[in-house]
Amino acid sequence: MLAFASTSEMDPRALHNHLVATVRDTPLEREPFCHIYMEGILPTALYAAMLRSLPPAAFYQPLNLRKWVRADGTSTRDQFHLTAENLGKLPKLSASIWGQLVRAVTDVRYKRAVFSKLAPDLADRFNVPVDQVPELPCVNEILLVRDTEDYVIKPHPDGLNKLVTMQLYLPADATQIDLGTSLFKRHGRFSFGGTFEEVKRFPFKPNSGYAFAVSDGPKRTSWHGRARLSGFTGVRHTLMVLWQQVSPRTYKG
């Protein structure tokens, strides 16, 4: 992993090199579908600055009150898209920190590194040679997410609008270690008759996260989910970086 002096944390080239090196140096796991789990994703000083710059809870909006809602009608999953409009609501320093991150993860060179790593499943899905996978066309969705008590999401593959899902974990310390996302295999042909086996659960470590190639076909299905946050009184902070076929929003790179 690249070393960073505090004076270079905000240098765009250094940040790009760090992000790409993290993807490059992380082993690809092929089962139950192509994925990586990364540690030290961001330079240490930048990660600390991001935690200090998380938007106030009031700035977030419910993601979907039909799916993620408590019995009292309040949302269990809220979102804050890192669009230029939303960044304009933040203090100048906070907007600058999140803005540089948006520029880094929307850089086409970063997309190529991520797609190259996950190429086997993407090549199968789109029926293209592996060496053409990094050039698959796509757009981004980038959002901060707050999960609170009773949040749960059953095993699902993600919609096929998505090509790659990446979720960066943003805890302040290791006390939420068990709150990571799980990967599953499904046994049985039909969803009502089948059962799911948890293959692994990513540790919810500071400055870590995962990425996987979205698949929903006869060869591969990217089943993943999160058990209910039962009796949980804190906030599960994450950052979603999605590469999609279409997006209703734009993010200035």
FILUMDO-68298 format. One record per atom (N, C-alpha, C): x, y, z; residue in one letter. Coordinates in steps of 0.2 Angstrom, whole numbers, padded with zeros to 4 digits, always signed. Atoms other than C-alpha are relative to their C-alpha. Layout:
REM FILUMDO-68298
XYZA
...
//
This chain:
REM FILUMDO-68298
+0004-0006+0000M
+0000+0000+0000M
+0004+0006+0000M
-0004-0006+0001L
+0006+0017-0004L
+0000+0004+0007L
+0000-0004-0006A
+0012+0028+0010A
-0001+0007-0001A
+0001-0007+0001F
+0006+0046+0012F
+0002+0004+0006F
-0002-0006-0005A
+0013+0061+0021A
-0006+0004+0001A
+0006-0004-0001S
+0000+0072+0029S
-0001+0006-0005S
+0001-0006+0004T
+0004+0086+0017T
-0002-0002-0007T
+0002+0002+0006S
+0000+0075+0002S
-0007-0003+0000S
+0006+0004-0001E
-0017+0068+0008E
-0005+0003-0006E
+0005-0003+0004M
-0027+0080-0003M
+0002+0001-0008M
-0002-0001+0007D
-0016+0079-0019D
-0004-0005-0004D
+0004+0004+0004P
-0027+0072-0033P
+0004-0006-0003P
-0004+0006+0003R
-0013+0061-0041R
+0001-0005+0006R
-0001+0004-0005A
-0009+0054-0024A
-0006-0004+0002A
+0006+0003-0002L
-0027+0050-0020L
-0002-0005-0005L
+0002+0005+0005H
-0030+0042-0037H
+0005-0006+0000H
-0005+0006-0001N
-0014+0031-0035N
-0002-0004+0006N
+0001+0004-0006H
-0019+0026-0018H
-0006-0005-0001H
+0006+0003+0002L
-0037+0021-0024L
+0001-0006-0005L
-0001+0006+0005V
-0031+0011-0039V
+0005-0005+0003V
-0004+0005-0003A
-0017+0003-0029A
-0004-0005+0005A
+0004+0004-0005T
-0030-0003-0016T
-0003-0006-0004T
+0004+0004+0004V
-0040-0011-0030V
+0005-0005-0003V
-0005+0004+0003R
-0025-0018-0039R
+0003-0006+0005R
-0004+0004-0005D
-0017-0026-0023D
-0005-0005+0004D
+0005+0004-0003T
-0033-0034-0017T
-0002-0006-0004T
+0002+0006+0004P
-0036-0052-0022P
-0007-0001-0002P
+0007+0001+0002L
-0051-0056-0032L
-0002-0007+0003L
+0004+0006-0002E
-0063-0069-0025E
-0005-0001-0005E
+0005+0002+0005R
-0073-0079-0037R
-0006-0003+0002R
+0006+0003-0003E
-0085-0087-0026E
-0003+0004+0006E
+0005+0003+0004P
-0100-0086-0024P
-0001+0004-0007P
-0001-0004+0006F
-0097-0072-0037F
+0006+0005+0000F
-0006-0004+0000C
-0083-0060-0042C
-0001+0006+0005C
+0000-0006-0005H
-0080-0048-0027H
+0007+0001+0003H
-0006-0001-0004I
-0066-0040-0017I
-0002+0004+0006I
+0001-0004-0007Y
-0065-0034+0001Y
+0007+0004+0001Y
-0006-0004+0000M
-0053-0020+0003M
+0001+0004+0007M
-0001-0004-0006E
-0045-0012+0018E
+0005+0006-0001E
-0004-0006+0001G
-0036+0005+0020G
-0002+0003-0007G
+0002-0003+0006I
-0046+0011+0005I
+0002+0007-0002I
-0001-0007+0001L
-0043+0029+0008L
+0006+0002+0004L
-0005-0002-0005P
-0028+0038+0015P
-0002+0002+0006P
+0003+0000-0006T
-0029+0039+0033T
-0002+0007+0002T
+0002-0007-0002A
-0030+0058+0035A
-0006+0002-0004A
+0006-0001+0003L
-0043+0059+0022L
-0006-0003+0003L
+0006+0003-0003Y
-0054+0046+0030Y
-0002+0003+0006Y
+0002-0004-0007A
-0053+0055+0047A
-0004+0006-0002A
+0003-0006+0002A
-0058+0071+0038A
-0007-0001-0003A
+0007+0002+0003M
-0073+0062+0029M
-0004-0001+0006M
+0004+0001-0006L
-0079+0056+0046L
-0002+0007+0004L
+0001-0007-0003R
-0078+0074+0053R
-0005+0004-0004R
+0004-0004+0004S
-0088+0080+0038S
-0006-0003-0002S
+0006+0004+0001L
-0102+0068+0038L
-0006+0005+0000L
+0005-0005+0000P
-0118+0079+0034P
-0005-0002+0006P
+0005+0001-0005P
-0131+0082+0048P
-0005-0005-0002P
+0005+0005+0002A
-0144+0068+0049A
-0006+0004-0003A
+0005-0003+0003A
-0157+0081+0044A
+0001+0002-0007A
-0001-0001+0007F
-0149+0083+0027F
-0002-0006-0004F
+0002+0006+0003Y
-0153+0065+0023Y
-0007-0001-0001Y
+0007+0001+0001Q
-0169+0059+0015Q
-0001-0008+0000Q
+0002+0007+0001P
-0178+0042+0016P
+0002-0003-0006P
-0001+0003+0006L
-0172+0030+0003L
-0006-0003-0003L
+0006+0003+0003N
-0188+0021+0001N
-0005-0002+0006N
+0004+0002-0006L
-0202+0021+0015L
-0005-0006-0001L
+0004+0006+0001R
-0211+0007+0007R
+0004-0007+0002R
-0004+0006-0002K
-0196-0005+0010K
+0004+0001+0007K
-0004-0001-0006W
-0186+0003+0024W
-0003+0004+0005W
+0004-0004-0005V
-0197+0008+0038V
-0002-0004+0006V
+0001+0003-0006R
-0200+0005+0056R
-0008+0000+0001R
+0007+0001-0001A
-0217+0000+0063A
-0004+0007+0002A
+0002-0007-0002D
-0219+0019+0069D
+0000+0004-0007D
+0000-0003+0007G
-0217+0024+0050G
+0006+0004-0001G
-0006-0004+0001T
-0200+0032+0052T
+0005-0005-0004T
-0005+0004+0004S
-0186+0027+0040S
+0006-0003+0003S
-0006+0003-0002T
-0172+0015+0043T
+0006+0000-0004T
-0005-0001+0005R
-0162+0019+0028R
-0001+0007-0003R
+0000-0007+0003D
-0158+0037+0023D
+0006+0001-0004D
-0005-0001+0005Q
-0148+0044+0009Q
+0002+0008-0001Q
-0002-0007+0002F
-0138+0060+0004F
+0005-0001-0006F
-0004+0001+0006H
-0132+0060-0014H
+0005+0006+0000H
-0005-0005+0000L
-0116+0069-0017L
+0001+0003-0006L
+0001-0004+0006T
-0122+0079-0031T
+0003+0007+0001T
-0002-0007-0001A
-0116+0097-0034A
-0005+0004+0004A
+0005-0004-0004E
-0132+0104-0027E
+0000-0002+0007E
-0001+0002-0007N
-0131+0094-0011N
+0006+0002+0003N
-0006-0002-0002L
-0113+0098-0009L
+0000+0007+0002L
+0001-0007-0001G
-0118+0116-0010G
-0003+0002+0007G
+0004-0001-0006K
-0128+0114+0006K
+0005-0001+0006K
-0005+0002-0005L
-0112+0109+0016L
+0004+0006+0001L
-0005-0005-0001P
-0099+0120+0024P
+0005-0001-0005P
-0005+0000+0006K
-0085+0125+0012K
+0005-0006+0001K
-0005+0005+0000L
-0072+0113+0019L
-0003-0007-0001L
+0003+0007+0001S
-0084+0098+0020S
-0002-0001-0007S
+0002+0001+0007A
-0090+0101+0002A
+0006-0001-0004A
-0006+0001+0003S
-0072+0102-0003S
+0003-0008+0001S
-0002+0007-0001I
-0068+0085+0005I
-0004-0005-0004I
+0004+0005+0003W
-0083+0076-0002W
+0001+0001-0008W
-0001-0002+0007G
-0080+0085-0019G
+0006-0004-0003G
-0006+0003+0003Q
-0062+0078-0021Q
-0001-0007+0000Q
+0002+0007+0001L
-0069+0061-0017L
-0004-0002-0006L
+0004+0001+0006V
-0082+0062-0030V
+0004+0000-0006V
-0004+0000+0006R
-0069+0067-0043R
+0004-0006+0000R
-0004+0006+0000A
-0058+0053-0038A
-0003-0007-0002A
+0004+0006+0002V
-0071+0039-0039V
-0003+0000-0007V
+0003+0000+0007T
-0078+0045-0055T
+0005+0001-0006T
-0005+0000+0005D
-0062+0046-0064D
+0000-0007-0004D
+0000+0006+0004V
-0062+0034-0078V
+0005-0005+0001V
-0005+0004-0002R
-0046+0027-0073R
-0001-0005+0006R
+0002+0004-0006Y
-0053+0021-0057Y
-0005-0005-0002Y
+0005+0005+0003K
-0068+0013-0066K
+0004-0005-0003K
-0003+0005+0004R
-0056+0004-0077R
+0004-0005+0005R
-0003+0005-0005A
-0046-0003-0062A
-0005-0004+0003A
+0005+0004-0004V
-0062-0009-0053V
-0003-0005-0005V
+0003+0004+0005F
-0069-0016-0069F
+0005-0006-0002F
-0005+0005+0001S
-0053-0025-0073S
+0000-0005+0005S
+0000+0005-0006K
-0053-0033-0056K
-0005-0005+0000K
+0007+0004+0000L
-0071-0039-0058L
-0001-0003-0007L
+0001+0001+0007A
-0069-0043-0076A
-0003-0007-0002A
+0002+0006+0002P
-0073-0062-0077P
-0008+0000+0000P
+0008+0000+0000D
-0092-0060-0071D
-0003+0005-0005D
+0003-0005+0004L
-0094-0044-0081L
+0001-0002-0007L
-0001+0002+0007A
-0087-0052-0097A
-0006-0005-0001A
+0006+0004+0001D
-0100-0066-0095D
-0006+0003-0001D
+0006-0003+0000R
-0114-0055-0091R
-0001+0004-0007R
+0001-0004+0006F
-0111-0043-0106F
+0002-0004-0007F
-0002+0004+0006N
-0104-0057-0118N
+0005+0004-0004N
-0006-0003+0003V
-0088-0047-0121V
+0006-0003+0002V
-0006+0003-0002P
-0070-0052-0121P
+0002+0004+0007P
-0002-0003-0006V
-0062-0049-0104V
+0004+0007-0001V
-0004-0006+0001D
-0050-0036-0111D
-0004+0006-0002D
+0004-0006+0001Q
-0065-0025-0116Q
-0004+0002+0006Q
+0004-0002-0006V
-0073-0025-0099V
+0001+0007+0002V
-0002-0007-0003P
-0064-0009-0093P
-0003+0005-0004P
+0003-0006+0005E
-0072+0001-0108E
-0008-0001+0000E
+0007+0000+0000L
-0090-0004-0104L
-0003+0006+0002L
+0002-0007-0002P
-0100+0012-0104P
-0005+0000+0006P
+0004+0000-0006C
-0108+0017-0088C
+0000+0007+0003C
+0000-0007-0004V
-0113+0032-0076V
+0000-0002+0007V
-0001+0001-0007N
-0111+0034-0058N
-0006+0002+0004N
+0004-0002-0006E
-0122+0035-0042E
+0004+0000+0006E
-0004+0000-0005I
-0113+0041-0027I
-0004+0003+0006I
+0004-0003-0006L
-0122+0043-0010L
+0002-0003+0007L
-0001+0002-0007L
-0119+0043+0009L
-0007-0003+0002L
+0006+0004-0003V
-0131+0031+0018V
+0000-0001+0008V
+0001+0001-0007R
-0137+0031+0036R
-0005-0006+0001R
+0004+0005-0002D
-0144+0014+0042D
-0001+0000+0008D
+0001-0001-0007T
-0152+0014+0059T
-0004-0006+0002T
+0004+0006-0003E
-0162+0002+0071E
-0005-0003-0005E
+0005+0003+0003D
-0172-0011+0062D
+0001+0000-0008D
-0002+0001+0007Y
-0164-0009+0045Y
+0002-0007-0002Y
-0001+0006+0003V
-0164-0025+0035V
-0001-0001-0007V
+0001+0001+0007I
-0162-0031+0017I
+0001-0007-0001I
-0001+0008+0001K
-0165-0049+0012K
+0005-0001-0006K
-0004+0002+0005P
-0154-0058+0000P
-0003+0003-0007P
+0002-0003+0006H
-0155-0049-0017H
+0006+0001-0005H
-0006+0000+0005P
-0144-0048-0033P
+0002+0007-0002P
+0000-0007+0003D
-0146-0029-0036D
-0003+0000-0007D
+0003+0000+0007G
-0155-0023-0051G
+0005+0001-0006G
-0004+0000+0006L
-0148-0025-0068L
+0002+0006-0003L
-0003-0006+0002N
-0146-0007-0071N
+0007+0001+0003N
-0006+0000-0003K
-0131-0009-0060K
+0005-0004-0003K
-0006+0004+0003L
-0114-0015-0067L
+0004-0003+0006L
-0004+0001-0006V
-0104-0014-0051V
-0003+0004+0006V
+0002-0003-0006T
-0109-0011-0033T
+0006+0001+0005T
-0005-0001-0005M
-0096-0004-0021M
-0003+0004+0006M
+0002-0003-0006Q
-0099+0000-0003Q
+0005+0001+0005Q
-0005-0002-0004L
-0087+0009+0008L
-0002+0001+0007L
+0002-0001-0007Y
-0088+0007+0027Y
+0003+0006+0004Y
-0002-0006-0003L
-0087+0022+0038L
-0001+0001+0007L
+0001-0001-0007P
-0087+0018+0056P
+0006+0004+0003P
-0006-0004-0003A
-0076+0028+0068A
+0005-0005+0004A
-0004+0005-0004D
-0069+0012+0077D
-0003-0007-0002D
+0002+0007+0002A
-0071-0007+0077A
-0005-0002+0004A
+0006+0003-0004T
-0086-0008+0089T
-0006-0002-0004T
+0005+0002+0004Q
-0097-0011+0074Q
+0002-0005-0005Q
-0003+0005+0004I
-0087-0025+0067I
-0005-0005-0003I
+0005+0005+0002D
-0102-0037+0065D
-0005+0003-0005D
+0005-0003+0004L
-0112-0025+0054L
+0001+0000-0007L
-0002+0000+0007G
-0105-0029+0037G
-0005-0004-0004G
+0004+0003+0005T
-0114-0035+0022T
+0002-0008-0001T
-0001+0007+0001S
-0116-0054+0019S
-0001-0002-0007S
+0000+0003+0007L
-0114-0064+0003L
-0004-0007+0001L
+0004+0006-0001F
-0126-0079+0000F
+0001-0004-0006F
+0001+0004+0005K
-0128-0094-0010K
-0008-0002+0001K
+0007+0003-0001R
-0146-0100-0014R
-0001-0007-0002R
+0001+0007+0001H
-0151-0118-0013H
-0007-0001-0002H
+0007+0001+0002G
-0167-0123-0023G
-0001+0005-0006G
+0001-0004+0007R
-0173-0116-0040R
-0004+0006+0001R
+0005-0006+0000F
-0187-0104-0035F
+0001+0003+0007F
-0001-0004-0006S
-0186-0090-0022S
-0005-0002+0006S
+0004+0002-0005F
-0201-0097-0013F
+0002-0006+0003F
-0002+0006-0002G
-0194-0114-0012G
+0007-0001+0002G
-0007+0001-0001G
-0176-0111-0010G
+0002+0003+0007G
-0003-0002-0006T
-0165-0107+0005T
+0006+0004-0001T
-0006-0004+0001F
-0151-0095+0007F
+0005-0002+0005F
-0005+0002-0004E
-0134-0100+0014E
+0005+0006+0001E
-0005-0005+0000E
-0123-0086+0021E
+0007-0002-0001E
-0007+0002+0002V
-0106-0088+0013V
+0005+0003+0004V
-0005-0004-0004K
-0097-0074+0022K
-0003+0007+0001K
+0002-0006-0002R
-0100-0058+0031R
+0006+0005+0000R
-0006-0005-0001F
-0088-0043+0028F
+0001+0003+0006F
+0000-0003-0007P
-0081-0036+0044P
-0001+0008-0002P
+0002-0007+0001F
-0087-0018+0046F
+0006+0004+0003F
-0006-0003-0003K
-0070-0011+0049K
+0001+0007-0002K
-0001-0006+0002P
-0065+0007+0048P
+0004+0000-0007P
-0004-0001+0007N
-0059+0012+0030N
+0001-0006-0004N
+0000+0006+0004S
-0064-0004+0022S
-0006+0000-0004S
+0006+0001+0004G
-0077-0010+0010G
+0001-0005-0005G
+0001+0005+0005Y
-0082-0021-0004Y
-0002+0002-0007Y
+0003-0002+0007A
-0086-0021-0023A
-0001-0007-0003A
+0001+0007+0003F
-0094-0035-0033F
-0003+0002-0007F
+0004-0001+0006A
-0100-0037-0051A
-0007-0003+0001A
+0007+0002-0001V
-0119-0037-0052V
-0001-0005-0005V
+0002+0005+0005S
-0125-0053-0060S
-0007-0003+0002S
+0007+0003-0001D
-0143-0061-0061D
-0001-0005-0006D
+0001+0004+0005G
-0141-0075-0073G
+0001-0007+0002G
+0000+0007-0001P
-0140-0094-0075P
+0007-0002+0003P
-0007+0002-0003K
-0121-0094-0071K
+0001+0003+0007K
-0002-0004-0006R
-0120-0081-0057R
-0006+0004+0002R
+0005-0005-0003T
-0132-0072-0046T
+0003+0003+0006T
-0004-0003-0006S
-0124-0059-0034S
-0005+0002+0006S
+0004+0000-0006W
-0135-0063-0019W
+0004+0003+0006W
-0003-0003-0006H
-0131-0051-0004H
-0005+0003+0004H
+0005-0002-0004G
-0140-0044+0010G
+0003+0002+0007G
-0003-0002-0006R
-0139-0038+0028R
-0006-0002+0005R
+0005+0002-0006A
-0148-0045+0044A
-0002+0006+0003A
+0003-0006-0004R
-0159-0034+0054R
+0005+0003+0005R
-0004-0004-0006L
-0150-0021+0065L
-0005+0000+0006L
+0005+0000-0006S
-0160-0027+0080S
+0003+0002+0006S
-0003-0002-0006G
-0157-0018+0096G
+0005+0005-0001G
-0006-0005+0002F
-0145-0006+0087F
-0002+0007+0001F
+0002-0007-0002T
-0145+0012+0094T
+0005+0005-0004T
-0005-0004+0003G
-0131+0019+0083G
-0002+0002-0007G
+0001-0001+0007V
-0129+0023+0065V
+0005-0004-0004V
-0005+0004+0004R
-0121+0012+0052R
+0001+0005-0006R
-0001-0005+0006H
-0113+0025+0040H
+0004-0004-0005H
-0003+0003+0005T
-0108+0019+0023T
+0000+0005-0006T
+0000-0004+0006L
-0104+0027+0006L
-0001-0005-0006L
+0001+0004+0006M
-0111+0019-0010M
+0003+0003-0006M
-0003-0002+0006V
-0101+0020-0026V
-0003-0005-0005V
+0004+0004+0004L
-0112+0013-0040L
+0002+0002-0007L
-0001+0000+0008W
-0108+0010-0059W
-0006-0003-0003W
+0006+0002+0002Q
-0124+0010-0068Q
-0001+0001-0008Q
+0001-0001+0007Q
-0131+0009-0086Q
-0003+0007-0001Q
+0003-0007+0000V
-0142+0025-0082V
-0001+0002+0007V
+0001-0003-0006S
-0144+0037-0068S
-0004+0006+0000S
+0004-0006+0000P
-0156+0051-0064P
+0004+0006+0002P
-0004-0006-0002R
-0142+0062-0057R
+0006+0000-0003R
-0006+0000+0002T
-0126+0068-0062T
+0005+0002+0005T
-0005-0002-0005Y
-0110+0070-0052Y
+0006+0002-0004Y
-0005-0004+0004K
-0097+0082-0058K
+0007-0003+0002K
-0006+0003-0002G
-0080+0073-0059G
+0006+0005-0001G
//
